Amino acid sequence: MAREKSLEERLFAAAVLRRSFELRGQEYAAGFRFVYDGVLRDMGLDDGAVVAFLATHRDEVEKAIGRRQ
């Protein structure tokens, strides 16, 4: 049985997903909304919390998606 992820782990995962789609451009917007909304629902998060997390953890998120070393 998998252990439940902490709130910070869930926020980090959602922030990585959000930032990855942001970098892909507008042509992926519809797909992003569909996937992202489902992830938020499944993880019990809301977009405001993810945006706030991203604002304070941007360097870690960027590093996770290979944007910074």
ABEGO torsion letter per residue (X at the ends): XBBBBBAAAAAAAAAAAAAAAAAAEAAAAAAAAAAAAAAAAAAGBBAAAAAAAAAAAAAAAAAAAGABX
